[in-house]
């Protein structure tokens, strides 16, 4: 297994910025390399949807390709178009669309389209006719998640229509794919049931004369914990960025991964405070003794979860503190202790590399009652991304 956990200590954040998200592109590449080893003979589609889970679409995609990803996946079509316009030329799959969406540009750019209904197939056919090119499609089947994907009679009709379109050379069936409901619980009975359903549907496709190039089902959790679900292609998402999709089973370093994002700020103010002083809106926190306060210039407008008020962990000067009182729109307060030597401008690490002793996105997820996926993807647009450790500098 590739060693992605041994590294130099994280570099300090650039001075003069109230806050920034440091994105380690080298960590993304190394994480993909580790996932490739896990995937065995299957190829890796690095999922870079939602601005690469907040890490930056194009830089993260390029880093993933450098690490060995041979495919990229996004939810929405504009993301795929942006990748093509940036010169990223590996296969890119976009899978979440709506009626009336124009697929013409996608087909012209060679973008793979997820097809989950007859209307989306028709839109692909219209685009193929308009461009004179064969549309590359992946048929999405619902094997039990109860979300996107065709099933039952709708799927039967869709398979028939896809077979006819394939015979007419209007479409090329590049893939058939589905998604797990409980991949983060590998022993859950639905996991095997969905695999069996998926394999049965693949037989149905084959009987209709449809033999896709790639069959794909495994997300991050299944890539790490369920080799039987790897098939031809795995689709890791959050693990590409060094976060564990199964934190109850292991931390990132247990899977050979390293967190790619450090969210850091500079203290905007440090001041003495007497005992008995209420802190922030509603005075939900009151100081019990004379202390010093540190003001962090980030808030829920930057993606800091308000639900983590009085709980979110922050590291200053090597020591860890919890948010004191409520997270506000643009700022929150830390109670640093009476003898703390911190000064305005000192670095405050909200989350970073757990193996280096920093608070993690998972720690914030626990504090806010959510998942680490949400913590990194909600980091706001006004927080600049600063790239380190890669070629996109």
Secondary structure, 3 states (H helix, E strand, C coil): CCCCCCCCCCCCCCCCCCEEEEEEHHHHHHHHHHHHHHHCCCEEEEECHHHHHCCCHHHHHHHHHHCCCCEEEECCHHHHHHHHHCCCCCEEEECCCCCCCCCHHHHHCCCEEEECCHHHHHHHHHHHHHHCCCEEEEEEECCCCCCCCECHHHHHHHHHHHHHHHHCCCEEEEEEECCCCCCCCCCCHHHHHHHHHHHHHHHHHHHCCCCCCEEECCCHHHHHHCHHHCCCEECCCHHHHCCCCCCCCCCHHHHCCCCCEEEEEEEEEEEEECCCCEECHHHCEECCCCEEEEEECCCHHHCCCHHHCCCCEEEECCEEEEEECCCCCCCEEEECCCCCCCCCCCEEEEECCHHHCCCCHHHHHHHHCCCHHHHHHCCCCCCEEEEECCCCC
